[in-house]
Amino acid sequence: MNSNDSTPPPLRDVAQSPEATARYLANVQRVLLDIGKNLETLALETRVHCRDTHVEGDRFYDAWLRAQPVERALKDVLKNVQAVTKGLEKSAYKRRAHDEAVANTGRKRKEKELEKKRKNAPPIQAAPQNPQQQGAQSQNFGYGGPTSIYDLGNRESA
């Protein structure tokens, strides 16, 4: 492509927008699904015709054996068309996910930077609020307060 060419490459505007990409891929998928329906009909008609084609001296399964490669080939084509339609769906989803990831990258980087600063900052120790509480906490090495009114130690019950 020459640099003097003023026309943009085909589908550039579609590729730049996830919504336009999804619409385009949906249209292609619709066409492929229609083709798939026609191929299914063709496969059925071919199957009927090939299995009904008998030659003089055939055993009852010879026509069936001759029809198998044709049926298998059409079945493979149908499987490939279905795989392409699934791939189109998946690629439209991935295109949207890419734009969301790009949009979130700046925010995630800022969050990481703040987290890094928070980790590198020296921890601030809180001053005790009440000196009596600190003394009571240092005496009790258990999980919490007393478990019954008989374990109060030097404290009083309500």
VOMAR-994570 format. One record per residue (C-alpha): x, y, z; residue in three letters; chain. Coordinates in Angstrom, 3 decimals, padded with zeros to 6 digits. Layout:
<recs>
rec X->X | Y->Y | Z->Z | res->ALA | chain->A
...
</recs>
This chain:
<recs>
rec X->000.000 | Y->000.000 | Z->000.000 | res->MET | chain->A
rec X->001.405 | Y->003.380 | Z->-000.962 | res->ASN | chain->A
rec X->001.677 | Y->006.197 | Z->001.527 | res->SER | chain->A
rec X->000.064 | Y->008.508 | Z->-001.048 | res->ASN | chain->A
rec X->-003.131 | Y->006.425 | Z->-001.061 | res->ASP | chain->A
rec X->-005.879 | Y->008.439 | Z->000.666 | res->SER | chain->A
rec X->-008.427 | Y->005.649 | Z->001.051 | res->THR | chain->A
rec X->-008.278 | Y->003.809 | Z->004.372 | res->PRO | chain->A
rec X->-007.805 | Y->000.054 | Z->004.324 | res->PRO | chain->A
rec X->-011.040 | Y->-001.943 | Z->004.327 | res->PRO | chain->A
rec X->-012.622 | Y->-002.703 | Z->007.714 | res->LEU | chain->A
rec X->-010.294 | Y->-000.333 | Z->009.600 | res->ARG | chain->A
rec X->-013.242 | Y->001.497 | Z->011.181 | res->ASP | chain->A
rec X->-014.859 | Y->-001.844 | Z->012.043 | res->VAL | chain->A
rec X->-011.670 | Y->-003.070 | Z->013.717 | res->ALA | chain->A
rec X->-011.388 | Y->000.083 | Z->015.822 | res->GLN | chain->A
rec X->-014.781 | Y->-000.291 | Z->017.501 | res->SER | chain->A
rec X->-015.812 | Y->-003.358 | Z->019.508 | res->PRO | chain->A
rec X->-019.496 | Y->-002.688 | Z->018.778 | res->GLU | chain->A
rec X->-018.877 | Y->-002.448 | Z->015.031 | res->ALA | chain->A
rec X->-016.736 | Y->-005.591 | Z->015.187 | res->THR | chain->A
rec X->-019.524 | Y->-007.451 | Z->017.008 | res->ALA | chain->A
rec X->-022.107 | Y->-006.308 | Z->014.437 | res->ARG | chain->A
rec X->-019.885 | Y->-007.322 | Z->011.517 | res->TYR | chain->A
rec X->-019.083 | Y->-010.724 | Z->013.012 | res->LEU | chain->A
rec X->-022.777 | Y->-011.286 | Z->013.773 | res->ALA | chain->A
rec X->-023.614 | Y->-010.610 | Z->010.122 | res->ASN | chain->A
rec X->-020.933 | Y->-013.042 | Z->008.967 | res->VAL | chain->A
rec X->-022.212 | Y->-015.590 | Z->011.475 | res->GLN | chain->A
rec X->-025.775 | Y->-015.231 | Z->010.148 | res->ARG | chain->A
rec X->-024.561 | Y->-015.893 | Z->006.615 | res->VAL | chain->A
rec X->-022.591 | Y->-018.937 | Z->007.784 | res->LEU | chain->A
rec X->-025.588 | Y->-020.299 | Z->009.686 | res->LEU | chain->A
rec X->-027.691 | Y->-019.987 | Z->006.529 | res->ASP | chain->A
rec X->-024.982 | Y->-021.774 | Z->004.577 | res->ILE | chain->A
rec X->-024.913 | Y->-024.440 | Z->007.313 | res->GLY | chain->A
rec X->-028.667 | Y->-025.003 | Z->006.963 | res->LYS | chain->A
rec X->-028.285 | Y->-025.384 | Z->003.208 | res->ASN | chain->A
rec X->-025.384 | Y->-027.795 | Z->003.689 | res->LEU | chain->A
rec X->-027.459 | Y->-029.881 | Z->006.111 | res->GLU | chain->A
rec X->-030.218 | Y->-030.142 | Z->003.536 | res->THR | chain->A
rec X->-027.681 | Y->-031.023 | Z->000.856 | res->LEU | chain->A
rec X->-026.144 | Y->-033.686 | Z->003.094 | res->ALA | chain->A
rec X->-029.542 | Y->-035.308 | Z->003.695 | res->LEU | chain->A
rec X->-030.471 | Y->-035.295 | Z->000.031 | res->GLU | chain->A
rec X->-027.052 | Y->-036.627 | Z->-000.967 | res->THR | chain->A
rec X->-027.328 | Y->-039.367 | Z->001.625 | res->ARG | chain->A
rec X->-030.706 | Y->-040.473 | Z->000.327 | res->VAL | chain->A
rec X->-029.563 | Y->-040.415 | Z->-003.289 | res->HIS | chain->A
rec X->-026.241 | Y->-042.187 | Z->-002.719 | res->CYS | chain->A
rec X->-027.742 | Y->-044.917 | Z->-000.562 | res->ARG | chain->A
rec X->-030.505 | Y->-045.550 | Z->-003.080 | res->ASP | chain->A
rec X->-028.084 | Y->-045.896 | Z->-005.992 | res->THR | chain->A
rec X->-027.717 | Y->-049.629 | Z->-006.561 | res->HIS | chain->A
rec X->-025.787 | Y->-051.343 | Z->-009.304 | res->VAL | chain->A
rec X->-026.755 | Y->-054.743 | Z->-010.640 | res->GLU | chain->A
rec X->-025.069 | Y->-057.431 | Z->-008.577 | res->GLY | chain->A
rec X->-024.730 | Y->-055.269 | Z->-005.413 | res->ASP | chain->A
rec X->-025.195 | Y->-056.815 | Z->-002.042 | res->ARG | chain->A
rec X->-027.595 | Y->-054.940 | Z->000.228 | res->PHE | chain->A
rec X->-024.824 | Y->-052.934 | Z->001.960 | res->TYR | chain->A
rec X->-022.631 | Y->-052.042 | Z->-001.065 | res->ASP | chain->A
rec X->-024.519 | Y->-048.803 | Z->-001.775 | res->ALA | chain->A
rec X->-024.205 | Y->-047.869 | Z->001.869 | res->TRP | chain->A
rec X->-020.433 | Y->-048.483 | Z->001.792 | res->LEU | chain->A
rec X->-020.048 | Y->-046.341 | Z->-001.351 | res->ARG | chain->A
rec X->-022.054 | Y->-043.522 | Z->000.255 | res->ALA | chain->A
rec X->-019.986 | Y->-043.362 | Z->003.463 | res->GLN | chain->A
rec X->-017.032 | Y->-041.259 | Z->002.137 | res->PRO | chain->A
rec X->-019.423 | Y->-038.719 | Z->000.624 | res->VAL | chain->A
rec X->-021.469 | Y->-038.492 | Z->003.824 | res->GLU | chain->A
rec X->-018.337 | Y->-038.202 | Z->005.953 | res->ARG | chain->A
rec X->-016.973 | Y->-035.368 | Z->003.788 | res->ALA | chain->A
rec X->-020.194 | Y->-033.373 | Z->004.078 | res->LEU | chain->A
rec X->-020.339 | Y->-034.059 | Z->007.813 | res->LYS | chain->A
rec X->-016.789 | Y->-032.686 | Z->008.182 | res->ASP | chain->A
rec X->-017.733 | Y->-029.560 | Z->006.248 | res->VAL | chain->A
rec X->-020.737 | Y->-029.005 | Z->008.526 | res->LEU | chain->A
rec X->-018.574 | Y->-029.491 | Z->011.594 | res->LYS | chain->A
rec X->-016.098 | Y->-026.908 | Z->010.288 | res->ASN | chain->A
rec X->-018.873 | Y->-024.392 | Z->009.562 | res->VAL | chain->A
rec X->-020.179 | Y->-024.820 | Z->013.113 | res->GLN | chain->A
rec X->-016.659 | Y->-024.375 | Z->014.509 | res->ALA | chain->A
rec X->-016.233 | Y->-021.167 | Z->012.504 | res->VAL | chain->A
rec X->-019.510 | Y->-019.746 | Z->013.824 | res->THR | chain->A
rec X->-018.461 | Y->-020.537 | Z->017.406 | res->LYS | chain->A
rec X->-015.091 | Y->-018.937 | Z->016.720 | res->GLY | chain->A
rec X->-016.780 | Y->-015.781 | Z->015.460 | res->LEU | chain->A
rec X->-018.792 | Y->-015.540 | Z->018.666 | res->GLU | chain->A
rec X->-015.691 | Y->-016.078 | Z->020.760 | res->LYS | chain->A
rec X->-013.670 | Y->-013.490 | Z->018.847 | res->SER | chain->A
rec X->-016.384 | Y->-010.845 | Z->019.283 | res->ALA | chain->A
rec X->-016.352 | Y->-011.524 | Z->023.024 | res->TYR | chain->A
rec X->-012.544 | Y->-011.363 | Z->023.155 | res->LYS | chain->A
rec X->-012.570 | Y->-008.061 | Z->021.228 | res->ARG | chain->A
rec X->-014.886 | Y->-006.490 | Z->023.795 | res->ARG | chain->A
rec X->-012.837 | Y->-007.923 | Z->026.664 | res->ALA | chain->A
rec X->-009.697 | Y->-006.405 | Z->025.124 | res->HIS | chain->A
rec X->-011.199 | Y->-002.912 | Z->025.125 | res->ASP | chain->A
rec X->-012.359 | Y->-003.333 | Z->028.729 | res->GLU | chain->A
rec X->-008.878 | Y->-004.478 | Z->029.751 | res->ALA | chain->A
rec X->-007.303 | Y->-001.475 | Z->028.027 | res->VAL | chain->A
rec X->-009.740 | Y->000.869 | Z->029.765 | res->ALA | chain->A
rec X->-009.020 | Y->-000.677 | Z->033.182 | res->ASN | chain->A
rec X->-005.234 | Y->-000.777 | Z->032.806 | res->THR | chain->A
rec X->-004.689 | Y->002.839 | Z->033.893 | res->GLY | chain->A
rec X->-006.837 | Y->002.427 | Z->036.991 | res->ARG | chain->A
rec X->-005.141 | Y->-000.849 | Z->037.934 | res->LYS | chain->A
rec X->-001.697 | Y->000.710 | Z->037.562 | res->ARG | chain->A
rec X->-002.669 | Y->003.576 | Z->039.876 | res->LYS | chain->A
rec X->-004.020 | Y->001.106 | Z->042.436 | res->GLU | chain->A
rec X->-000.790 | Y->-000.911 | Z->042.282 | res->LYS | chain->A
rec X->001.276 | Y->002.234 | Z->042.740 | res->GLU | chain->A
rec X->-000.770 | Y->003.245 | Z->045.795 | res->LEU | chain->A
rec X->-000.467 | Y->-000.268 | Z->047.212 | res->GLU | chain->A
rec X->003.281 | Y->-000.188 | Z->046.661 | res->LYS | chain->A
rec X->003.566 | Y->003.158 | Z->048.445 | res->LYS | chain->A
rec X->001.430 | Y->001.830 | Z->051.282 | res->ARG | chain->A
rec X->003.673 | Y->-001.215 | Z->051.692 | res->LYS | chain->A
rec X->006.885 | Y->000.837 | Z->051.607 | res->ASN | chain->A
rec X->005.647 | Y->003.438 | Z->054.121 | res->ALA | chain->A
rec X->006.701 | Y->002.806 | Z->057.756 | res->PRO | chain->A
rec X->003.804 | Y->001.524 | Z->059.854 | res->PRO | chain->A
rec X->002.297 | Y->004.024 | Z->062.276 | res->ILE | chain->A
rec X->001.714 | Y->002.648 | Z->065.754 | res->GLN | chain->A
rec X->-001.470 | Y->003.706 | Z->067.436 | res->ALA | chain->A
rec X->-001.179 | Y->005.224 | Z->070.916 | res->ALA | chain->A
rec X->-003.109 | Y->003.441 | Z->073.667 | res->PRO | chain->A
rec X->-006.427 | Y->005.147 | Z->074.383 | res->GLN | chain->A
rec X->-006.753 | Y->004.247 | Z->078.061 | res->ASN | chain->A
rec X->-003.827 | Y->003.218 | Z->080.271 | res->PRO | chain->A
rec X->-006.101 | Y->001.026 | Z->082.453 | res->GLN | chain->A
rec X->-007.155 | Y->-001.018 | Z->079.427 | res->GLN | chain->A
rec X->-003.565 | Y->-001.612 | Z->078.431 | res->GLN | chain->A
rec X->-002.751 | Y->-002.968 | Z->081.900 | res->GLY | chain->A
rec X->-005.803 | Y->-005.240 | Z->081.834 | res->ALA | chain->A
rec X->-004.880 | Y->-006.570 | Z->078.431 | res->GLN | chain->A
rec X->-001.337 | Y->-007.369 | Z->079.442 | res->SER | chain->A
rec X->-002.575 | Y->-009.480 | Z->082.363 | res->GLN | chain->A
rec X->-004.948 | Y->-011.562 | Z->080.220 | res->ASN | chain->A
rec X->-003.071 | Y->-013.672 | Z->077.680 | res->PHE | chain->A
rec X->-006.193 | Y->-015.641 | Z->076.554 | res->GLY | chain->A
rec X->-008.237 | Y->-015.119 | Z->073.425 | res->TYR | chain->A
rec X->-010.581 | Y->-012.568 | Z->074.891 | res->GLY | chain->A
rec X->-012.289 | Y->-011.747 | Z->078.143 | res->GLY | chain->A
rec X->-013.210 | Y->-014.231 | Z->080.843 | res->PRO | chain->A
rec X->-015.304 | Y->-017.226 | Z->079.892 | res->THR | chain->A
rec X->-017.499 | Y->-017.242 | Z->083.033 | res->SER | chain->A
rec X->-018.305 | Y->-014.966 | Z->085.951 | res->ILE | chain->A
rec X->-016.098 | Y->-017.119 | Z->088.183 | res->TYR | chain->A
rec X->-012.976 | Y->-016.388 | Z->086.075 | res->ASP | chain->A
rec X->-013.094 | Y->-012.622 | Z->086.549 | res->LEU | chain->A
rec X->-009.856 | Y->-012.448 | Z->088.460 | res->GLY | chain->A
rec X->-009.605 | Y->-009.009 | Z->090.076 | res->ASN | chain->A
rec X->-012.439 | Y->-007.509 | Z->087.994 | res->ARG | chain->A
rec X->-016.037 | Y->-007.222 | Z->089.070 | res->GLU | chain->A
rec X->-019.141 | Y->-008.510 | Z->087.388 | res->SER | chain->A
rec X->-021.917 | Y->-006.222 | Z->086.248 | res->ALA | chain->A
</recs>
